[in-house]
Amino acid sequence: MSHLSNEVSHPEVISLVDHSSPITCLPTETLTEIFQHLPCREIVQCSQTCQRWHKIIQHSDAIWRRLCRSLTDFQQDIEIDRLRGYTWRATFQRYYGANGVKLLWRQGVFSNILTYDQLPASGFCHLDTASWGQILQWELERS
């Protein structure tokens, strides 16, 4: 786990250790290892738990790299953004919503909608032209 310690050993993270609970006393490296195995929704919840966890999650490339690797429809775009200098965290934030929309569309959630009221209340975000092209192709194949 030594490769993780350099990522999140910022002084402000280390100084936020709260000794009132056993889990808050875990080393930064151990918490990072745990966070790496959580789905996105739980990582967001953990980042809202306390300042220390928020800073660990915010500054850990390992966590954001794993989340980026889970965005299967955008791997080429992610690699391009990384070459352009985007952080793993910023890259994940750029593609997370679009990946979810494409996944739901592929599952048919947005197919055969006849009225505005049938649209889901959430789940839409900016999609590029290539993504809309894929969605159109899926709809044509579904028909």
Secondary structure by P-SEA (a helix, b strand, c coil): ccccccccccaaaaaacccccccccccaaaaaaaaaaccaaaaaaaaaccaaaaaaaaacaaaaaaaaaaccccaaaaaaaaaacccaaaaaaacaaaaaaaaaaaacccccccccccccccccccccaaaaaaaaaaaaaac
